[in-house]
Amino acid sequence: MTSYLTGLIGSGIGPSLSPPLHEREAAHHGLSYVYRLLDTDVLGQDVGELVRTARRFGYDGLNITHPCKQAVIPHLDELSEDARMLGAVNTVVFDGERAIGHNTDWTGFAESFARGLPDAPTRRVVQLGAGGAGAAVAHALLTMGADTVTVVDADPARATALAAELETRFGTGRARPAVQADLPELLARADGLAHATPTGMARHPGLPLPASLLRPGLWVADIVYRPLETELLRQARALGCRTLDGGGMVVFQAAHAFRLFTGRVPDTERMLTHLTDLVAA
């Protein structure tokens, strides 16, 4: 039986459903597949140390999550075109002696958005978060045809840098930075809100913005999936907003990573069912 050793590096990842999500799909392919959690908080090691340890112990691949998607890059030997372009890595494949970084986040979000919010207007989108996940989400939105993505981050310099990178890729006027004080005006005329910060996760409960800024007619997409119904989505649904939880993104990015690790084509419908069952449990 072909065997694989994989894992996830990140902070506070105890609630992650990635291990059973990967392992259940692997079982359908007849693979011996172990997926371990490598929590920087629990192990007291940074992402570079953990990548070196995984390479030494014969791991086939790693997923990378908050807050390590950008910090991992200096510890890799090579980047895929997507990872280089986005400046963020969520998947590492060990190919012989080389550690190669990939980004399956943007395609994962794009597939989830197309499935969960078909025909949603994207003339003006406001995005919260300009980190590694934010870079992937904004790239996906612009690739799918959003006219303008306005990026807001707690660190204004980070929002400015991401918007500049996006404009270089997609053209002048397609992305712009803003500050949190601009949110009332921006959301009053936006089609949708994309949330790409850790707020709402089990370890970071709460809302990323005042609920009073939400309104009917605004779609809201969240990348957080533990819990699937974040406070942001609960408030938005109560107002009648169309919403998208982070479950689809986590499944589609995981499916793309699984294929990179194993060369096998996963069944995404089956993996979506796995996620539903895991969340219910």
TAURTA-V882275 format. One record per residue. RES is the residue in one small letter. PHI is phi in degrees with one decimal (* if undefined). Layout:
# TAURTA-V882275
res | phi
RES | PHI
RES | PHI
This chain:
# TAURTA-V882275
res | phi
m | *
t | -69.7
s | -120.8
y | -137.0
l | -120.6
t | -135.1
g | -171.0
l | -127.2
i | -107.3
g | 179.0
s | -107.9
g | 65.8
i | -96.6
g | -51.5
p | -78.0
s | -57.9
l | -97.2
s | -59.5
p | -56.1
p | -68.2
l | -62.9
h | -70.0
e | -67.6
r | -65.6
e | -66.7
a | -61.4
a | -61.4
h | -68.3
h | -97.5
g | 70.0
l | -103.0
s | -87.2
y | -138.3
v | -114.4
y | -125.2
r | -110.7
l | -94.9
l | -115.6
d | -84.9
t | -62.4
d | -70.8
v | -72.1
l | -85.5
g | 67.8
q | -123.6
d | -85.7
v | -62.1
g | -63.4
e | -62.5
l | -70.8
v | -63.6
r | -63.8
t | -64.4
a | -62.0
r | -61.8
r | -65.8
f | -92.2
g | 81.5
y | -63.1
d | -87.2
g | -172.9
l | -139.5
n | -99.7
i | -126.9
t | -130.7
h | -51.0
p | -107.6
c | -108.0
k | -67.1
q | -99.1
a | -64.9
v | -73.7
i | -56.9
p | -63.1
h | -98.4
l | -109.8
d | -91.0
e | -158.4
l | -123.8
s | -68.2
e | -61.1
d | -63.3
a | -65.0
r | -64.0
m | -64.7
l | -85.7
g | 67.1
a | -152.2
v | -128.4
n | -120.2
t | -142.8
v | -122.4
v | -111.3
f | -91.1
d | -115.2
g | 66.6
e | -96.0
r | -106.0
a | -106.1
i | -112.7
g | -90.8
h | -128.6
n | -128.9
t | -106.7
d | -67.5
w | -68.0
t | -70.2
g | -63.6
f | -67.2
a | -60.1
e | -65.8
s | -65.1
f | -64.3
a | -62.3
r | -80.3
g | -93.3
l | -130.4
p | -62.2
d | 65.7
a | -67.5
p | -67.7
t | -135.8
r | -66.2
r | -131.1
v | -118.8
v | -103.2
q | -121.2
l | -98.4
g | 111.8
a | -125.9
g | -83.9
g | -62.1
a | -68.0
g | -61.8
a | -60.1
a | -69.4
v | -66.2
a | -63.3
h | -61.5
a | -63.3
l | -61.2
l | -71.2
t | -62.7
m | -79.5
g | 111.3
a | -58.1
d | -69.7
t | -142.9
v | -116.0
t | -99.5
v | -100.2
v | -121.9
d | -142.6
a | -59.8
d | -102.9
p | -57.1
a | -64.7
r | -69.0
a | -64.1
t | -63.5
a | -65.0
l | -65.5
a | -60.4
a | -64.8
e | -63.5
l | -65.1
e | -66.1
t | -61.1
r | -81.6
f | -110.4
g | 114.6
t | -59.0
g | 89.7
r | -77.9
a | -141.1
r | -151.1
p | -90.2
a | -151.0
v | -110.2
q | -60.8
a | -65.1
d | -82.5
l | -58.3
p | -56.7
e | -68.6
l | -64.0
l | -74.1
a | -65.3
r | -122.8
a | -84.4
d | -81.9
g | -153.6
l | -124.3
a | -106.7
h | -107.3
a | -133.5
t | -122.3
p | -74.9
t | -60.9
g | 107.5
m | -68.2
a | -54.2
r | -90.1
h | -134.2
p | -68.5
g | 118.9
l | -109.4
p | -83.0
l | -159.1
p | -62.5
a | -61.2
s | -64.4
l | -83.3
l | -78.9
r | -153.1
p | -59.0
g | 97.6
l | -91.9
w | -85.6
v | -132.9
a | -116.6
d | -116.4
i | -93.2
v | -69.5
y | -127.4
r | -123.5
p | -86.6
l | -65.8
e | -98.7
t | -76.8
e | -60.9
l | -59.9
l | -68.5
r | -62.8
q | -65.7
a | -64.9
r | -64.9
a | -62.0
l | -88.1
g | 93.1
c | -71.4
r | -72.0
t | -131.7
l | -137.4
d | -85.5
g | -83.9
g | -62.8
g | -63.0
m | -61.2
v | -66.2
v | -70.5
f | -69.5
q | -68.4
a | -66.0
a | -62.8
h | -66.1
a | -66.7
f | -56.5
r | -66.9
l | -65.5
f | -70.8
t | -113.9
g | 78.3
r | -91.7
v | -92.1
p | -77.1
d | -95.2
t | -68.3
e | -63.4
r | -65.3
m | -67.7
l | -63.9
t | -65.7
h | -55.2
l | -61.9
t | -57.5
d | -65.1
l | -66.7
v | -65.8
a | -62.7
a | -73.9
